[in-house]
């Protein structure tokens, strides 16, 4: 797993991610990438290490959110909006 600020990405890497995601990235955004092998269950130590990295990432997001004054309601609205784009409703 990796997490990088978009502003730290090389131009070619940023364009590649934008092509993959289908939209432009903003310099203030973060990119989070996780690679896994479907059907293979990682060992306990690997799962614990991954869980700890996720906890640290979420803690960092919470600190950034608090420093920027983003409310829980704004976070929920952003997640809802993102879900509409990822899983559009038919009909």
Buried (B, 14 or more C-beta within 10 A) or exposed (E): EEBBEBEEBEEEEBEEBBEEEEEEBEEEEBBEEEEEEEEEEEEEEEEEEBEEBEEEBEEEBEEEBEEEEBEEEEEEEEEEEEEEEEEEEEE
